[in-house]
Amino acid sequence: MRIAVIPARGGSKRIPRKNIKLFGGKPIIAWSIEAALKSDCFDRILVSTDDPEISEVAKEYGAEVPFLRPSELSNDYTATVPVIAHAVRWLNSQGQHVSEVCCIYATAPFVLAEDIQKGLNLLLDSGADYAISVTSYAFPIQRALRITESRRMEMFHPEHFDTRSQDLEEAWHDAGQFYWGNARAWLEQEPIFGPSAAPVPLPRHRVQDIDTPEDWVSAELMFKCINFNSKENS
């Protein structure tokens, strides 16, 4: 059985009720659920939450919430992998064998069904344990600066001061949309970022991590631009 798990705890502090806050006219979690449904990749789409209100919203948009996540997996320090492993163990305990799992974040309004499909194909074809969404940094990380305690600046890598940008290795980061993985890797809690993971590159204009109110505003502006361009080209 192939499943999607959307983690969505209720205790967001920097953006209260973040996982069901309205974004583009619907609760933000709805975008992830709808993309998962549209991808046609899954036998079941589960939302893992500790919050009854999030549970009701998730069900309204077509996801299942067969359990409420235990409190020990719902605090500020809980990582993603144990949450997914918990969902897999729960299904296995119900006699349902899980083969592949896609963790899709609840605050990923730009996730597309076709990208989820690409991730699954890559996972199956590459032999990797994970296939994760990534995007490139907009600026060479080798030119990064730090502000010192004396309020001055210095380079993290001063040896690259004179290196041309085109000669620097391109760097990538987690796009914060989805992680495909085989069930064994999740259950054994193998690290997501490492040699057992294959990349699913996404364009930067469709990637926005949403952790702070400023991130939310940026995402709304991106959403308006994308929709405007879609209407112009239709």
Secondary structure, 3 states (H helix, E strand, C coil): CEEEEEECCCCCCCCCCHHHCEECCEEHHHHHHHHHHHHCCCCEEEEEECCHHHHHHHHHCCCECCCECCHHHCCCCCCHHHHHHHHHHHHHHCCCCCCEEEEECCCCCCCCHHHHHHHHHHHHHHCCCEEEEEEECCCCHHHCEEECCCCCEEECCHHHCCCCHHHCCCCEEEEEEEEEEEHHHHHCCCCCCCCCEEEEECCHHHCCCCCCHHHHHHHHHHHHHHHHHHHHCC
